[in-house]
Amino acid sequence: MSKVMLHPETWVDRYSDYLYNYTIVRVNDHEVAQDIISDTFLAGLKSKDNFKGEATERTWLISILKRKIIDHYRKINSNKGKAEVRINYNDTDNEGDWLEEQVEDFSEMNAQESMENEELGLAILGCLESINEKQAEIFKLKTIDGVDTETICNEYNITPSNLWVIIHRARKALADCLESNWFK
């Protein structure tokens, strides 16, 4: 069996619709689904060296996506270190449900974690200055300021799909910048 190779430059075109359809039925929120998919692509880029080529690219991305969906529900359902998340899923490769227990509560940071979080925030702001200006502006509006999709699309005269691609590209550029400047 030949080893499957990754082609991250084609992920948005090849898999975004499939991943969106998979995600939207699980989170039932357009913007959350787009964020989870962007996070999935970003995680895929960060961990591409760990890809063994034993599964298809799509199957590998779906496995990352499933973890991102779980993380989304962990964040929502966090209850001082105790939460239960149950997700039913059905896809062509697997079906069943997951049960996650004893979710860590990230609201209780110690001083070191707080300092690292602040350093990361400063690094992100620095990297935002180094990427494409339009991408940085739109990324800040959507991700940092929480401006809704329709408002941004109207302001920049773009479609929601264009917005999603711009944010994905900004996240990739930020990840590359952070990887070379902060995660040394």
C-alpha positions in Angstrom: 0.0 0.0 0.0 1.5 3.3 -1.0 1.7 6.1 1.6 -0.8 9.0 1.2 0.8 12.4 1.0 -0.7 15.6 2.4 -1.5 18.6 0.2 -2.5 21.4 2.6 -2.6 24.0 -0.1 -5.7 22.2 -1.5 -7.5 21.6 1.8 -9.9 24.6 1.7 -11.0 23.8 -1.9 -11.2 20.1 -1.4 -12.5 19.6 2.1 -14.1 22.8 3.5 -17.6 22.0 2.3 -17.5 18.4 3.5 -16.1 19.5 6.9 -18.6 22.3 7.2 -21.5 19.9 6.5 -20.1 17.5 9.0 -19.7 20.2 11.7 -22.9 22.2 11.2 -25.1 19.3 12.2 -23.0 18.9 15.4 -22.8 22.5 16.5 -25.8 24.1 14.8 -24.1 27.5 14.5 -22.6 28.7 11.2 -19.9 30.9 12.8 -18.8 28.3 15.3 -18.7 25.7 12.6 -16.4 27.9 10.5 -14.2 28.6 13.5 -13.9 24.9 14.3 -13.0 24.1 10.6 -10.3 26.9 10.6 -8.9 25.5 13.8 -8.9 22.0 12.3 -6.9 23.2 9.2 -4.5 25.0 11.5 -4.0 22.0 13.7 -3.5 19.9 10.6 -0.8 22.2 9.4 0.9 22.2 12.8 0.8 18.4 13.0 1.4 17.5 9.4 4.7 16.0 10.3 2.9 13.4 12.4 0.7 12.3 9.5 1.7 8.6 8.8 -0.1 8.3 5.5 -2.1 5.3 6.6 -5.5 7.0 6.1 -6.8 9.4 3.5 -6.2 13.1 4.0 -10.0 13.6 4.5 -10.2 10.9 7.2 -7.2 12.4 9.0 -8.7 15.9 8.9 -12.0 14.4 10.2 -10.2 12.9 13.1 -8.7 16.3 14.0 -12.2 17.9 13.4 -13.8 15.5 15.9 -11.3 16.5 18.6 -12.0 20.2 17.8 -15.7 19.6 18.2 -15.1 17.9 21.6 -12.9 20.8 22.6 -15.7 23.2 21.7 -18.2 21.3 23.9 -15.7 21.0 26.7 -15.3 24.8 26.7 -19.0 25.3 26.7 -19.8 22.7 29.3 -16.8 23.3 31.6 -18.1 23.3 35.2 -15.2 23.7 37.6 -13.3 20.7 36.4 -16.4 18.4 36.0 -18.3 18.1 32.8 -19.6 15.5 30.6 -19.8 15.8 26.9 -21.6 13.3 24.7 -21.5 13.6 20.9 -23.2 11.3 18.6 -21.7 11.0 15.2 -22.1 9.0 12.1 -19.8 9.1 9.1 -18.7 6.7 6.4 -15.7 5.5 8.5 -17.2 5.3 12.0 -20.3 5.7 14.0 -21.1 5.8 17.7 -20.7 8.3 20.4 -17.9 9.8 22.5 -18.1 10.4 26.2 -15.6 12.8 27.7 -15.4 13.2 31.5 -13.5 15.2 34.0 -12.9 18.1 31.7 -10.1 20.4 32.9 -11.2 23.9 33.9 -9.0 26.4 32.1 -10.4 29.4 34.1 -8.1 28.7 37.0 -4.7 29.7 35.6 -1.6 29.9 37.8 0.8 32.8 37.5 3.1 31.0 35.0 0.2 30.1 32.7 -1.2 33.6 33.0 2.2 35.1 32.0 2.6 32.7 29.1 -0.9 33.6 28.0 0.0 37.3 28.0 3.2 36.6 26.1 1.3 34.6 23.5 -1.2 37.5 23.2 1.7 39.9 22.6 3.2 37.5 20.1 -0.1 37.2 18.2 -0.4 41.0 18.0 3.1 41.3 16.7 2.5 38.6 14.1 -0.8 40.4 13.1 1.4 43.4 12.1 3.5 41.2 9.8 0.7 39.6 7.7 -1.4 40.9 4.9 -3.2 44.1 6.1 -6.7 43.2 4.9 -6.4 39.7 6.3 -5.2 41.2 9.7 -8.1 43.7 9.8 -10.7 41.1 9.0 -9.2 38.6 11.4 -9.2 41.2 14.2 -12.8 42.1 13.5 -14.0 38.6 13.4 -11.8 36.8 16.0 -10.8 39.5 18.5 -13.7 42.0 18.3 -16.4 39.4 17.7 -18.1 41.3 14.8 -20.7 39.2 13.1 -20.1 37.8 9.6 -22.8 39.8 7.9 -21.4 43.1 9.1 -17.9 42.3 8.0 -19.1 41.0 4.6 -21.0 44.2 4.0 -18.1 46.4 5.1 -15.6 44.7 2.8 -18.1 43.7 0.1 -17.2 40.0 0.3 -19.2 36.8 0.6 -19.2 34.7 3.7 -17.1 32.1 1.8 -14.6 34.8 1.0 -14.5 35.8 4.6 -13.9 32.2 5.7 -11.0 31.9 3.3 -9.5 35.2 4.4 -9.7 34.2 8.0 -8.2 30.8 7.2 -5.3 32.4 5.4 -4.8 34.9 8.3 -4.7 32.0 10.8 -2.2 30.1 8.6 0.0 33.2 8.3 -0.3 33.7 12.1 0.6 30.1 12.8 3.6 30.3 10.5 4.7 33.5 12.2 4.2 32.2 15.7 5.9 28.9 14.9 9.0 30.8 13.6 9.0 33.5 16.3 7.4 32.2 19.5 7.4 28.4 19.6 11.1 28.0 19.4 
